[in-house]
Amino acid sequence: MRLLTFVLVLISLIGCSVNKYVSPSDGVNVRFKSTTKNEPLQWLFVFENDYDCKGIQSVQDIGSEVLDLSFKFHPRQFYTIFYGASEMQGVYTFKVDGANEYSFTTDGTYVNALERKVQSNSNWKPLLSLTKRHLTRPGLQSGSWCKSDEAFKGVKDS
């Protein structure tokens, strides 16, 4: 609970200075959805660097609670997301396939992450490449927001 309070205060303090993520007109489709009105998505960030979660960018403005948010990712090998909904928050990295689209659904306590092929309109399947990351407390906005992970070292944007 202390970590959640700290993160909320830190995010609210730096919220005005966080770079805004610009969704490309053509890219990988991503959707975040809350299944309960009592647990709206309160923030969503992506990172430029997946290794140690540096280069934070805001997809959703802090304080603008939403139940359904769709956007696009620039094509690259991995993406790291940091989201929060009421008492729940998480930092996750997952492998991105440009032929897929992604769906994250939360009820406030659990996240269901799915993927499917866009062209074949296939059934949704569990996103098996999802890796939960350890949230860290950066001293500055430009600091590391998660513990570094060798699996993502040297991974650059395409």
Residue pairs with C-beta under 8 A, 6 or more apart in sequence:
3 135
3 137
4 87
4 89
6 137
7 84
7 89
7 135
7 137
8 84
10 137
10 138
11 43
11 62
11 84
12 62
12 63
14 141
15 58
15 61
15 62
15 63
17 141
18 45
18 56
18 57
18 58
18 141
19 55
19 56
19 57
19 58
20 57
20 58
21 45
21 46
21 57
21 58
21 59
21 71
23 59
23 71
23 72
24 72
24 73
24 74
25 72
26 72
27 72
27 73
27 74
27 75
28 72
28 73
28 74
28 75
28 96
28 97
28 98
28 100
28 101
28 102
29 70
29 72
29 101
29 102
29 118
30 70
30 71
30 72
30 73
30 101
30 102
30 103
30 104
31 68
31 69
31 70
31 101
31 102
31 103
31 104
32 41
32 44
32 68
32 69
32 70
32 83
32 104
32 105
32 106
33 67
33 68
33 69
33 103
33 104
33 105
33 106
34 40
34 41
34 66
34 67
34 68
34 85
34 105
34 106
34 107
34 108
35 105
35 106
35 107
36 107
36 108
37 67
38 86
38 108
39 85
39 86
39 88
39 106
39 107
39 108
40 65
40 66
40 67
40 85
40 86
41 60
41 65
41 66
41 67
41 69
41 83
41 84
41 85
41 106
42 62
42 63
42 65
42 84
42 85
42 86
43 58
43 60
43 62
43 82
43 83
43 84
44 58
44 59
44 60
44 69
44 81
44 82
44 83
44 84
45 56
45 57
45 58
45 59
45 81
45 82
45 83
45 145
46 56
46 57
46 59
46 73
46 79
46 80
46 81
46 82
47 53
47 54
47 55
47 56
47 57
47 80
47 82
47 145
48 54
48 55
48 57
48 157
49 55
50 78
50 79
50 80
50 93
50 152
50 155
51 148
51 149
51 152
51 153
51 154
51 155
52 144
52 145
52 146
52 147
52 148
52 149
53 80
53 82
53 91
53 133
53 136
53 144
53 145
53 146
54 142
54 143
54 144
54 145
55 142
56 82
56 141
56 145
59 69
59 71
60 66
60 69
73 79
73 96
74 157
74 158
75 96
75 98
75 158
76 96
76 155
76 156
76 157
76 158
77 95
77 96
77 155
77 158
78 93
78 94
78 95
78 96
78 152
78 155
79 93
79 94
79 96
80 91
80 92
80 93
80 133
80 146
80 152
81 91
81 92
81 93
81 94
81 104
82 89
82 90
82 91
82 135
82 145
82 146
83 89
83 90
83 104
83 106
84 90
85 106
85 108
86 108
87 108
87 109
88 106
88 108
88 109
88 111
89 135
90 111
90 132
90 135
91 132
91 133
91 134
91 135
91 145
91 146
92 111
92 113
92 130
92 131
92 132
92 133
93 130
93 131
93 133
93 149
93 152
94 102
94 113
94 127
94 129
94 130
94 131
95 129
96 102
97 115
99 117
99 118
99 119
100 115
100 116
100 117
100 118
101 115
101 116
101 118
102 113
102 114
102 115
102 127
103 112
103 113
103 114
103 115
103 124
104 111
104 112
104 113
104 114
105 111
105 112
105 114
106 112
113 126
113 127
113 130
114 124
114 125
114 126
114 127
115 124
115 125
115 126
115 127
116 122
116 123
116 124
116 125
131 149
131 151
133 146
133 147
133 149
134 146
134 147
135 145
135 146
136 143
136 144
136 145
136 146
136 147
138 144
138 145
